[in-house]
Amino acid sequence: INNKYTSLPLFFFFLLFTGIENNKPKMYGKIINLLGKYEIRDTIKFGNYVYDKKILCILPILESVDLQWKNLKSKVRNRINKGYEQGIKIRYGDKELLNEFYEIYSINMRHLGSPVLDKNFFIHLIDKYKNGIAKIFISYYNNIPVGGSFILSYNNLLEAGWVSTLSN
């Protein structure tokens, strides 16, 4: 972006979860020295090339669906119930959902004025990602795809790297 390397939101906070948080300045220094102009997206500013305006939401996964449901705030449970009442359905998979995800994603990115990653990028992630799972979730309203999320896992972490919904 703007003639510099930019980190993608893939396991954006991986250092937090690996226990090597204190090594970030050293690791980032090596990246910047190796690549030159590089933007690192993080919550802590370590230099001139760090973007620190990202929100982190963590949801611990509990032992059962019942415990997970009870752990959610009532406002969140109400929104989920409202979706069920309105007939929102969710499917998950991989390549068979890619066209639907990509259509929603590309419409949303263009609306935001952001560059759209090529569909082959997502195909390669599904085919070649070996460090966990790559899954797509699609939300349907009246059998029409209205939202999508591309999820990657690594160790005990899931990250929704690309999430989009249609505004209408």
HUTATA-V439920 format. One record per residue. N is the residue number from 1. SS is DSSP state (alpha for helix, beta for strand, coil for the rest). Layout:
N_SS / N_SS
This chain:
1_coil / 2_coil / 3_coil / 4_coil / 5_beta / 6_beta / 7_coil / 8_coil / 9_coil / 10_coil / 11_coil / 12_coil / 13_coil / 14_alpha / 15_alpha / 16_alpha / 17_alpha / 18_alpha / 19_coil / 20_coil / 21_alpha / 22_alpha / 23_alpha / 24_alpha / 25_alpha / 26_alpha / 27_alpha / 28_alpha / 29_alpha / 30_alpha / 31_alpha / 32_alpha / 33_alpha / 34_alpha / 35_alpha / 36_coil / 37_coil / 38_beta / 39_beta / 40_beta / 41_beta / 42_coil / 43_coil / 44_coil / 45_coil / 46_coil / 47_coil / 48_coil / 49_coil / 50_beta / 51_beta / 52_coil / 53_coil / 54_coil / 55_coil / 56_coil / 57_coil / 58_coil / 59_coil / 60_coil / 61_coil / 62_coil / 63_coil / 64_coil / 65_alpha / 66_alpha / 67_alpha / 68_alpha / 69_alpha / 70_alpha / 71_alpha / 72_coil / 73_coil / 74_alpha / 75_alpha / 76_alpha / 77_alpha / 78_alpha / 79_alpha / 80_alpha / 81_alpha / 82_alpha / 83_alpha / 84_alpha / 85_alpha / 86_coil / 87_coil / 88_coil / 89_beta / 90_beta / 91_beta / 92_beta / 93_beta / 94_coil / 95_alpha / 96_alpha / 97_alpha / 98_alpha / 99_alpha / 100_alpha / 101_alpha / 102_alpha / 103_alpha / 104_alpha / 105_alpha / 106_alpha / 107_alpha / 108_alpha / 109_alpha / 110_alpha / 111_alpha / 112_alpha / 113_coil / 114_coil / 115_coil / 116_coil / 117_coil / 118_coil / 119_alpha / 120_alpha / 121_alpha / 122_alpha / 123_alpha / 124_alpha / 125_alpha / 126_alpha / 127_alpha / 128_alpha / 129_coil / 130_coil / 131_coil / 132_coil / 133_coil / 134_beta / 135_beta / 136_beta / 137_beta / 138_beta / 139_beta / 140_beta / 141_beta / 142_coil / 143_coil / 144_beta / 145_beta / 146_beta / 147_beta / 148_beta / 149_beta / 150_beta / 151_beta / 152_beta / 153_beta / 154_beta / 155_coil / 156_coil / 157_beta / 158_beta / 159_beta / 160_beta / 161_beta / 162_beta / 163_beta / 164_beta / 165_beta / 166_coil / 167_coil / 168_coil
